[in-house]
């Protein structure tokens, strides 16, 4: 039984948002909306709007990270039951593990690869696209968060992506699924 709010479907994958997601969106919006530097740049209403947009961009990044895992899993014939966004990020719920260590590695590395690609994309936009100061700051912050997301997820501990990568490496080295 899936909990949370079903908000749509992407590539035949149901997308859910946990109630805790709303708390984080409100917290990020509040922190931005009350930030004196943001208020100075965008005014009171603008700072709140920027905070809300920033929160959505962060969760959009998490969604794309999980979509990376999901699309690679689907390409291997693995059913993806759902993607769920919640307080600490997101999770792709897949029906089963990959059949080979190489397949497991590909599914695990896909999310961090997407996050690194987003880091590069947003960094380039922040540096080379002429944007208003506040927009440039937000794009740069989202880039940095994506880098942190990728690096954190590469820590070699389960259930993180790095733990899944390590598990695939052990499987490959021992020819036995851990």
trRosetta pair geometry for C-beta under 8 A, 3 or more apart (Angstrom, degrees):
i j d omega theta_ij theta_ji phi_ij phi_ji
2 6 7.5 72 112 -72 131 101
2 14 7.1 36 169 107 178 141
2 16 5.8 -153 168 -63 119 156
2 81 7.6 -172 -73 147 121 107
2 82 5.6 105 -117 -32 140 166
2 84 7.5 -166 -158 -77 102 124
3 16 7.5 109 90 174 40 146
3 18 7.0 47 109 -115 94 84
4 16 4.0 97 90 168 128 112
4 17 5.6 -178 176 80 116 32
4 18 4.4 -70 -102 -87 119 49
4 19 6.9 -144 -118 -22 70 63
4 21 8.0 60 -145 2 119 121
4 84 5.9 138 20 -142 162 109
4 86 7.4 -101 -94 -82 138 96
5 16 6.4 144 70 -159 41 69
5 17 4.8 -22 60 60 100 88
5 18 7.8 -172 16 -77 77 11
5 19 7.7 107 -18 -69 100 61
6 14 6.0 -45 -136 -172 109 109
6 15 7.1 112 -157 77 60 52
6 16 5.5 -40 -93 -97 55 77
7 15 5.4 -60 63 102 86 101
7 16 7.0 137 8 -121 83 24
7 17 5.4 38 -20 -6 130 110
8 14 7.9 167 102 -152 34 50
8 15 5.0 -1 69 47 74 118
9 12 6.4 4 172 -123 116 20
9 13 6.4 153 -161 68 71 37
9 14 5.5 -37 -101 -97 84 46
9 15 6.4 -173 -92 3 26 88
10 13 5.4 -29 70 58 71 96
10 15 5.8 55 1 -45 100 123
10 67 6.4 -51 116 -112 141 120
10 83 7.4 -23 46 26 115 135
11 67 7.4 112 22 -151 132 101
11 70 7.2 138 79 122 130 119
11 71 6.4 -10 129 -93 171 91
11 74 6.9 -133 145 -4 123 170
12 74 7.9 123 66 -123 110 143
13 67 7.7 170 60 -118 151 76
13 70 5.5 20 -94 179 164 147
13 74 7.8 -105 -58 -59 115 133
13 80 4.8 -18 -111 101 115 121
13 81 8.0 60 -145 89 80 18
13 82 6.5 139 179 -126 81 29
13 83 5.7 53 144 -10 123 100
13 92 7.8 -27 -166 -141 143 97
14 81 7.4 -34 40 153 106 51
14 82 4.5 -38 76 -110 95 89
14 83 7.5 -177 91 27 50 64
15 63 7.4 23 -139 -138 126 116
15 82 7.2 159 -90 -164 22 80
15 83 5.3 -15 -113 66 70 98
15 84 7.9 159 -164 -87 47 38
15 85 7.7 19 -176 -7 91 100
16 82 5.6 18 -1 177 112 130
16 83 7.2 177 28 88 71 47
16 84 4.4 -18 72 -109 105 83
16 85 7.3 -171 95 25 55 65
17 21 4.7 -91 -174 47 93 155
17 22 7.6 90 147 -44 118 81
17 84 7.4 168 -88 -158 20 64
17 85 5.1 -15 -115 62 71 101
17 86 7.7 158 -165 -76 47 53
18 21 5.2 122 63 -17 69 97
18 84 6.1 63 -38 173 98 106
18 85 6.7 -143 15 94 83 51
18 86 3.6 25 29 -106 141 92
18 87 6.8 -68 91 -19 131 73
19 22 6.0 -45 -171 22 50 112
19 23 7.5 51 139 -17 68 99
20 23 5.4 -46 -161 28 50 118
20 24 6.8 45 147 -16 73 100
20 86 5.1 44 65 -171 115 80
20 87 3.5 -50 145 -53 132 98
21 24 5.9 -57 -155 37 36 107
21 25 6.4 36 150 -19 69 106
21 59 6.9 75 -159 -118 111 143
21 85 5.1 67 -102 118 139 96
21 86 5.7 -94 -55 -121 88 29
21 87 6.8 -117 -67 -60 45 43
22 25 5.6 -52 -146 37 34 112
22 26 6.3 33 155 -17 66 106
23 26 5.9 -60 -151 39 28 109
23 27 6.2 28 153 -20 65 109
23 87 6.7 -2 63 -106 117 94
24 27 5.5 -53 -142 37 33 113
24 28 6.2 30 160 -16 67 105
24 55 7.0 158 127 -149 79 113
24 59 7.9 129 100 -68 124 115
24 87 5.9 153 -40 -136 122 53
25 28 6.1 -55 -145 39 27 106
25 29 6.1 27 155 -18 62 111
25 52 7.3 43 179 -136 94 68
25 55 4.5 113 -136 158 66 145
25 56 7.5 48 -130 -62 111 63
25 59 7.2 -27 -81 -25 99 141
26 29 5.7 -57 -144 41 29 112
26 30 6.1 31 157 -21 65 108
27 30 5.7 -55 -145 36 27 111
27 31 6.3 26 157 -18 64 106
28 31 5.9 -53 -144 36 30 110
28 32 6.3 23 158 -11 63 109
28 51 5.9 171 133 -179 70 89
28 52 8.0 129 99 -96 95 30
28 54 6.1 -141 158 98 119 103
28 55 3.9 144 83 -85 135 104
28 58 6.9 -139 -127 23 167 146
29 32 6.0 -63 -149 43 27 106
29 33 5.8 25 156 -20 66 116
29 48 6.2 42 178 -161 93 70
29 51 4.0 118 -139 122 44 113
29 52 4.6 33 -110 -73 115 67
29 54 7.9 164 -87 55 55 95
29 55 5.6 -49 -50 -16 81 141
30 33 5.6 -59 -137 41 26 110
30 34 6.2 4 168 -2 64 112
30 51 7.0 177 11 160 18 156
31 34 6.6 -69 -144 46 22 95
31 35 6.5 42 152 -48 60 102
31 51 6.7 159 67 -136 62 128
32 35 5.5 -40 -148 4 34 121
32 38 5.5 11 -175 25 72 178
32 47 5.9 -171 143 170 76 78
32 48 7.1 135 98 -112 92 29
32 50 5.7 -137 161 95 132 87
32 51 2.6 173 65 -91 127 101
32 52 7.8 -137 66 -17 136 45
32 54 5.8 146 -70 33 157 141
32 55 7.9 -133 3 -33 136 94
33 38 7.5 -87 -99 98 17 135
33 39 7.9 65 179 -73 41 92
33 44 7.5 45 -171 -173 84 62
33 47 4.9 124 -131 115 42 94
33 48 3.6 39 -112 -91 117 71
33 51 4.8 -81 -37 7 77 149
34 39 7.6 -6 -157 -46 22 121
34 47 7.5 155 -26 131 18 135
35 38 4.1 63 81 14 109 110
35 39 6.6 177 86 -14 54 84
35 47 6.3 -164 53 -164 83 126
35 51 7.8 151 8 -76 112 114
36 39 5.5 -54 -142 37 33 113
36 40 6.2 37 157 -23 66 104
37 40 5.8 -52 -150 33 29 113
37 41 6.6 20 154 -11 62 108
38 41 5.8 -60 -148 42 34 107
38 42 5.8 -24 172 28 71 111
38 46 7.7 -157 160 108 85 86
38 47 4.0 111 125 -129 105 102
38 50 5.9 -151 -163 72 123 141
38 51 7.3 81 154 -53 164 92
38 134 6.7 92 -138 -132 74 116
39 42 6.9 -81 -128 59 20 72
39 43 6.6 -10 -165 180 60 11
39 44 5.8 18 -137 -84 101 50
39 46 8.0 132 -129 68 41 90
39 47 4.6 -35 -79 -42 58 151
41 46 7.5 -124 102 113 70 130
41 47 7.6 111 61 -83 83 89
41 133 5.9 -121 -143 89 128 114
41 134 4.4 147 135 -67 135 111
41 137 7.9 65 103 15 178 144
42 45 7.9 -114 138 81 93 54
42 46 2.9 -140 158 119 98 124
42 47 5.0 152 73 -58 112 60
42 49 7.4 -132 157 54 138 99
42 50 5.6 144 18 -23 174 133
42 134 5.1 52 -54 -81 112 170
43 46 4.4 83 54 15 84 112
43 47 6.8 -149 86 -14 38 87
44 47 6.1 -59 -152 29 24 109
44 48 6.8 17 155 -12 61 106
45 48 5.8 -58 -153 38 35 110
45 49 6.2 33 151 -18 69 108
46 49 5.5 -55 -144 39 33 112
46 50 6.1 35 155 -21 67 105
46 134 7.5 62 151 109 117 175
47 50 5.7 -51 -145 36 30 112
47 51 6.4 35 152 -22 62 105
48 51 5.6 -52 -150 33 32 115
48 52 6.5 31 153 -18 64 104
49 52 5.8 -54 -150 36 32 110
49 53 6.3 31 152 -16 65 107
50 53 5.6 -55 -146 40 32 112
50 54 6.1 39 152 -24 66 106
50 134 5.8 -76 -112 163 150 124
50 138 6.1 -137 -170 -71 101 138
51 54 5.5 -51 -146 34 30 115
51 55 6.5 32 154 -19 63 103
52 55 5.8 -51 -151 34 31 112
52 56 6.5 29 152 -16 64 106
53 56 5.7 -56 -149 39 32 110
53 57 6.3 34 152 -21 66 105
53 138 6.9 19 102 -173 109 157
54 57 5.7 -54 -147 35 30 111
54 58 6.5 33 153 -21 64 103
54 138 5.2 -121 -90 -144 97 110
54 141 6.9 -4 -142 89 118 132
54 142 7.0 -150 -145 -65 73 101
55 58 5.7 -52 -151 32 31 112
55 59 6.5 18 156 -7 65 106
56 59 6.0 -59 -146 45 32 103
56 60 6.0 40 152 -26 66 107
57 60 5.4 -50 -143 35 31 117
57 61 6.5 38 153 -23 62 101
57 138 7.1 110 30 161 158 106
57 142 4.8 -57 134 -107 127 142
58 61 5.7 -53 -157 30 30 113
58 62 6.7 28 148 -15 64 103
58 142 6.5 -136 -75 -121 64 88
58 145 5.9 -48 -119 127 96 161
59 62 5.3 -46 -146 36 42 113
59 63 6.2 49 150 -23 67 101
59 85 5.6 57 -160 -159 110 147
59 90 7.8 115 -154 -52 74 118
60 63 5.5 -50 -147 35 32 115
60 64 6.4 32 153 -18 64 103
61 64 5.8 -53 -148 36 31 109
61 65 6.4 38 150 -23 63 103
61 115 6.9 74 174 -118 101 78
61 118 5.5 139 -133 156 100 165
61 142 6.5 177 -47 -172 140 98
61 145 6.8 120 74 103 164 110
61 146 5.3 -119 -162 -88 139 98
61 149 6.8 159 135 11 120 165
62 65 5.4 -50 -151 32 34 118
62 66 6.5 27 154 -12 66 105
62 85 6.1 108 102 -121 127 101
62 89 5.0 -164 -140 -161 132 72
62 90 4.4 139 155 -5 108 120
62 149 7.2 -140 -90 -138 73 148
63 66 6.0 -59 -149 42 30 105
63 67 6.0 34 151 -23 66 109
63 83 6.8 92 -142 142 73 141
63 85 6.3 -36 -74 -70 88 123
63 90 6.4 150 -82 -77 45 167
64 67 5.3 -51 -140 38 33 117
64 68 6.6 48 153 -30 62 95
64 114 5.3 -162 137 164 92 131
64 115 7.9 146 95 -74 99 57
64 118 6.5 120 89 -63 143 135
65 68 5.8 -48 -162 20 29 116
65 69 7.4 26 146 -11 60 98
65 89 7.9 -47 73 -177 141 112
65 90 6.8 140 73 57 105 124
65 111 4.4 53 178 -161 81 89
65 112 7.6 42 -145 -65 103 29
65 114 5.2 -179 -105 82 47 122
65 115 5.1 26 -99 -58 110 98
65 149 6.5 -104 -79 147 155 134
65 153 7.7 180 -172 -43 135 165
66 69 5.7 -47 -157 34 42 111
66 70 6.2 40 147 -20 69 110
66 83 4.7 125 129 -143 133 118
66 85 7.9 -144 9 -75 152 75
66 90 4.4 -89 -42 120 140 129
66 91 6.7 109 -119 150 129 4
66 92 4.5 162 -170 -50 92 97
66 111 6.5 22 -80 -113 32 114
67 70 5.3 -57 -143 41 35 115
67 71 6.0 33 161 -20 70 105
67 83 6.7 -16 -70 -85 65 161
67 92 7.7 162 -69 -85 24 127
67 114 7.3 139 69 -125 82 169
68 71 6.4 -55 -141 35 23 103
68 72 6.6 17 160 -11 59 109
68 110 3.9 -178 149 146 94 93
68 111 4.8 158 75 -88 119 42
68 113 6.4 179 -171 65 146 90
68 114 3.6 -139 -56 -27 144 135
69 72 6.2 -70 -157 40 26 106
69 73 6.2 25 152 -19 66 111
69 92 4.6 -174 89 29 124 151
69 94 7.6 -116 144 -43 106 125
69 107 5.7 56 -155 -179 75 76
69 108 7.5 26 -118 -102 100 23
69 110 5.1 156 -83 76 42 116
69 111 4.7 -1 -45 -52 99 103
69 161 7.9 -130 -84 -104 121 112
70 73 5.6 -57 -148 37 30 112
70 74 6.3 30 155 -19 66 105
70 80 4.4 56 -148 -119 96 162
70 83 6.1 -64 -54 -66 147 114
70 92 4.6 -149 -64 -142 93 140
70 94 7.3 -172 -113 -77 65 100
71 74 5.5 -48 -144 36 34 112
71 75 6.4 39 153 -24 63 102
71 110 7.3 -165 61 179 84 148
72 75 5.6 -50 -150 31 33 114
72 76 6.9 24 152 -11 62 106
72 106 5.3 -158 -180 139 132 95
72 107 5.0 -178 103 -102 117 55
72 110 4.2 -149 -10 -65 143 154
73 76 5.9 -67 -158 41 34 105
73 78 4.1 -76 176 75 89 123
73 80 5.6 112 87 -67 129 102
73 92 7.2 172 7 138 145 136
73 94 4.9 -110 -162 -116 160 138
73 98 7.4 -122 -121 -71 74 90
73 107 5.0 60 -72 -121 82 118
74 77 7.7 62 -174 -65 36 11
74 78 6.5 -98 -78 65 29 69
74 79 7.7 51 -105 -114 73 25
74 80 5.8 -56 -60 -9 95 113
76 98 5.7 -22 144 -123 163 94
76 99 7.4 -168 171 12 118 92
76 103 5.1 105 -128 -152 151 120
76 106 7.5 138 -51 81 131 129
76 107 7.2 -70 12 -62 143 109
78 94 5.4 17 149 -171 123 119
78 95 6.1 -171 -175 46 77 93
78 96 6.1 -134 -136 60 101 77
78 97 8.0 -70 -118 150 140 9
78 98 6.7 -73 -51 -87 141 60
78 107 7.6 -1 39 -94 155 141
79 94 7.1 143 87 -161 50 65
79 95 4.0 42 65 -14 96 137
79 96 7.8 60 39 12 83 83
80 83 7.3 9 161 -47 122 82
80 92 6.0 -43 -149 -178 115 104
80 93 7.0 115 -171 78 65 55
80 94 5.3 -42 -107 -103 65 73
80 95 7.4 -112 -76 -13 21 84
81 93 4.3 -54 63 105 108 107
81 94 6.9 174 6 -111 84 17
81 95 6.1 123 -42 -65 98 75
82 92 7.7 -172 97 -151 43 48
82 93 4.9 18 53 40 79 116
83 90 6.2 12 179 179 92 119
83 91 7.3 177 -151 88 55 40
83 92 5.1 -22 -102 -102 82 71
83 93 7.4 -162 -80 14 31 75
84 90 6.3 170 88 -152 46 71
84 91 5.5 -8 56 56 93 85
84 93 6.9 41 -3 -20 106 109
85 89 7.4 -98 -143 148 65 32
85 90 4.7 -32 -101 -95 60 99
86 89 7.1 2 61 61 70 38
86 90 6.9 140 19 -96 69 44
86 91 7.5 -6 16 6 114 98
89 149 7.6 141 -122 -135 127 109
94 97 7.7 102 102 -83 123 34
94 107 7.5 -24 -35 -165 169 143
97 104 6.0 6 -180 -99 100 108
97 177 7.7 128 99 -153 151 134
98 101 7.8 133 94 -98 118 10
98 102 7.9 -121 139 79 143 49
98 103 3.1 -172 -180 114 134 109
98 104 4.2 -155 46 -62 121 61
98 106 7.3 116 -96 49 161 94
98 107 5.6 -171 -43 -7 123 130
99 103 5.9 44 46 38 63 155
100 103 4.4 98 56 5 83 103
100 104 7.0 -146 94 -5 45 84
101 104 5.4 -51 -145 37 37 113
101 105 6.3 43 153 -23 66 103
101 168 4.6 132 -166 -169 79 76
101 169 7.4 130 -178 -72 125 18
101 171 4.0 179 -94 97 113 112
101 172 3.9 -167 116 -62 159 83
101 177 7.9 -163 -72 -96 87 73
102 105 5.6 -51 -150 34 31 114
102 106 6.5 33 151 -21 63 104
102 168 7.6 129 -69 -177 16 121
102 172 7.3 89 -53 -92 65 120
103 106 5.6 -52 -148 33 33 112
103 107 6.5 30 155 -16 65 103
104 107 5.9 -54 -149 36 32 109
104 108 6.2 27 155 -16 65 111
104 164 6.7 -142 168 172 95 93
104 167 6.9 -91 150 99 139 97
104 168 4.0 -175 97 -97 110 110
104 171 6.7 57 44 43 149 154
105 108 5.8 -62 -146 41 28 109
105 109 6.0 14 164 -11 68 114
105 165 6.1 67 -131 -131 74 70
105 168 4.1 175 -63 135 78 158
105 169 7.4 86 -90 -55 114 67
105 172 7.7 10 -41 -39 128 132
106 109 6.3 -60 -136 42 24 101
106 110 6.4 43 159 -45 60 101
107 110 6.0 -46 -156 6 27 120
107 164 7.4 -86 94 154 92 140
108 111 7.4 -61 180 22 35 101
108 161 5.0 143 -176 -162 81 78
108 164 3.6 -170 -111 107 128 118
108 165 4.7 -171 120 -62 141 70
108 167 8.0 159 -72 50 156 99
108 168 6.2 -147 12 -14 141 135
109 112 6.0 -65 -159 49 51 104
109 113 5.7 56 147 -29 80 111
109 161 7.0 125 -87 172 31 118
109 165 6.1 79 -65 -94 85 116
110 113 5.6 -60 -148 36 28 115
110 114 6.5 29 156 -20 65 103
111 114 5.8 -55 -153 32 31 109
111 115 6.5 27 152 -16 65 106
111 153 6.3 -100 109 156 118 159
111 161 5.4 -141 61 -87 121 145
112 115 5.4 -53 -145 38 38 113
112 116 6.2 38 156 -19 69 103
112 149 7.9 -172 -115 120 65 76
112 150 4.4 101 -153 -148 81 81
112 153 5.2 -162 -77 88 100 121
112 154 5.5 72 -111 -62 156 96
112 161 5.5 -177 -30 103 109 157
113 116 5.8 -53 -147 37 30 109
113 117 6.3 33 152 -19 63 106
113 150 8.0 120 -45 -130 16 118
114 117 5.6 -55 -148 37 31 113
114 118 6.4 32 152 -19 65 105
115 118 5.7 -52 -148 36 32 112
115 119 6.5 40 149 -24 63 102
115 146 4.7 -176 -170 -174 76 83
115 147 7.4 160 148 -81 99 21
115 149 4.7 -136 -145 94 143 108
115 150 3.7 -177 99 -65 123 93
115 153 7.1 127 13 27 157 137
116 119 5.3 -47 -150 31 36 118
116 120 6.6 35 152 -17 65 101
116 146 7.4 172 -78 143 20 102
116 147 7.2 67 -111 -108 60 62
116 150 4.8 93 -56 -117 78 164
117 120 5.8 -53 -151 36 33 110
117 121 6.2 33 152 -19 66 109
118 121 5.5 -53 -140 40 33 113
118 122 6.0 23 163 -11 68 109
118 142 7.7 -84 156 143 110 95
118 143 7.3 -163 134 -118 72 56
118 146 4.2 -135 95 -143 109 158
119 122 6.4 -61 -141 43 22 101
119 123 6.0 24 158 -21 61 113
119 143 5.1 93 -147 -169 54 73
119 144 7.5 87 -132 -81 96 18
119 146 4.2 -158 -64 96 78 112
119 147 4.3 93 -119 -62 142 81
119 150 6.7 -75 -23 -1 135 136
120 123 5.8 -59 -145 37 25 112
120 124 6.3 24 158 -18 63 108
120 143 8.0 154 -14 -146 10 107
121 124 6.0 -61 -153 36 26 108
121 125 6.4 23 153 -16 64 108
121 143 7.7 -159 74 -107 57 97
122 125 5.5 -51 -143 38 36 113
122 126 6.0 38 156 -21 66 107
122 139 5.1 -165 -166 178 91 80
122 140 7.1 169 146 -94 99 25
122 142 5.2 -125 -151 92 159 96
122 143 3.4 -160 97 -75 113 91
122 146 6.6 129 25 15 135 139
123 126 5.7 -55 -146 38 28 112
123 127 6.3 17 159 -11 64 112
123 140 7.2 68 -112 -124 55 66
123 143 4.4 130 -57 -161 70 151
124 127 6.0 -64 -144 43 28 104
124 128 5.6 -25 178 24 68 118
124 129 7.8 69 130 -16 66 96
125 128 7.0 -76 -120 54 16 79
125 129 4.8 -18 -161 14 62 130
125 131 7.6 49 157 -31 87 137
125 139 5.2 -105 101 178 112 143
125 143 8.0 -175 48 -63 95 123
126 129 7.4 0 -47 41 11 92
126 131 7.6 -61 -124 30 45 136
126 136 5.4 109 -149 -163 74 73
126 139 4.4 -176 -77 104 91 109
126 140 4.0 115 -144 -70 155 80
126 143 6.0 -94 -7 -11 138 142
131 135 4.1 -115 167 92 120 116
131 136 4.4 156 77 -59 113 82
131 139 6.8 90 46 3 171 139
132 135 4.7 84 59 10 82 107
132 136 7.0 -154 89 -9 38 89
133 136 5.7 -60 -149 37 29 112
133 137 6.4 30 155 -20 65 106
134 137 5.6 -51 -149 34 33 114
134 138 6.5 32 154 -18 65 104
135 138 5.8 -54 -148 36 32 110
135 139 6.3 31 155 -18 66 107
136 139 5.9 -55 -145 38 29 110
136 140 6.2 29 155 -18 64 109
137 140 5.8 -59 -148 39 28 111
137 141 6.3 28 154 -19 65 107
138 141 5.6 -54 -146 37 31 111
138 142 6.3 30 155 -18 65 105
139 142 5.8 -53 -147 37 30 110
139 143 6.5 38 149 -24 62 103
140 143 5.5 -49 -151 31 33 117
140 144 6.6 32 152 -18 64 103
141 144 5.7 -54 -150 36 34 110
141 145 6.4 35 152 -20 66 105
142 145 5.6 -50 -145 36 34 113
142 146 6.5 38 153 -22 63 103
143 146 5.9 -59 -156 33 30 111
143 147 6.8 29 149 -18 64 103
144 147 5.6 -51 -152 33 36 112
144 148 6.5 34 151 -15 67 104
145 148 5.6 -54 -148 39 35 112
145 149 6.1 41 150 -24 66 105
146 149 5.4 -48 -143 34 33 117
146 150 6.4 35 155 -19 64 102
147 150 5.8 -53 -150 35 31 110
147 151 6.3 22 156 -12 66 109
148 151 5.9 -59 -142 43 30 106
148 152 5.8 30 160 -19 67 110
149 152 6.0 -55 -140 39 23 109
149 153 6.2 19 161 -15 60 113
150 153 6.0 -65 -150 40 24 107
150 154 6.5 21 155 -21 62 110
151 154 5.7 -59 -150 33 32 112
151 155 7.9 56 149 -41 58 79
152 155 6.2 -27 -173 -11 42 110
152 160 7.4 -121 140 -138 68 135
153 160 5.3 -173 -152 -168 51 98
153 161 4.2 35 161 23 101 115
153 162 6.4 153 140 -19 48 88
154 160 7.5 -83 -2 148 6 120
154 161 6.3 -35 -83 84 45 102
154 162 4.2 90 178 -73 34 112
154 165 7.4 -4 -142 19 70 146
155 160 5.3 24 66 96 85 165
155 162 4.7 179 73 43 26 149
155 163 7.5 3 103 -38 67 83
156 160 7.7 -140 -118 80 9 116
156 162 4.3 -99 -76 145 44 107
156 163 5.7 115 -176 -81 43 51
156 165 7.1 -90 -111 69 84 97
156 166 4.3 84 -155 -45 107 139
157 160 5.5 53 73 27 68 116
157 162 6.7 27 21 85 50 106
157 163 4.7 -37 115 -71 18 115
158 163 3.6 -175 -66 157 50 151
158 164 7.1 100 -108 -54 79 61
158 167 7.0 60 -76 -47 112 127
159 163 6.2 -122 -141 66 11 141
159 164 7.5 32 -173 -48 54 97
160 163 4.8 103 59 3 72 102
160 164 7.3 -135 104 -2 43 86
161 164 5.4 -53 -152 37 38 113
161 165 6.3 41 149 -22 69 102
162 165 5.4 -48 -146 34 35 114
162 166 6.3 37 152 -18 65 103
163 166 5.6 -51 -146 37 32 112
163 167 6.2 38 151 -22 64 105
164 167 5.4 -49 -146 35 32 116
164 168 6.5 35 152 -20 63 102
165 168 5.7 -53 -152 35 32 111
165 169 6.5 33 149 -20 64 105
166 169 5.5 -54 -150 35 34 113
166 170 6.5 34 152 -18 66 102
167 170 5.8 -51 -148 35 31 110
167 171 6.3 36 150 -21 63 106
167 178 5.4 -124 -150 51 85 128
168 171 5.4 -52 -148 36 33 117
168 172 6.3 34 153 -20 65 105
169 172 5.7 -52 -146 36 31 111
169 173 6.1 27 155 -17 65 109
170 173 5.7 -57 -142 41 30 109
170 174 5.9 0 168 6 67 115
170 178 5.1 31 100 -41 131 131
171 174 6.7 -72 -136 51 18 90
171 175 7.6 59 169 -109 53 12
171 176 6.8 -126 -136 81 58 35
171 177 5.2 17 -123 -108 113 50
171 178 6.0 -106 -67 -5 81 84
172 175 7.5 13 -172 -71 23 50
174 178 7.7 88 50 -62 139 85
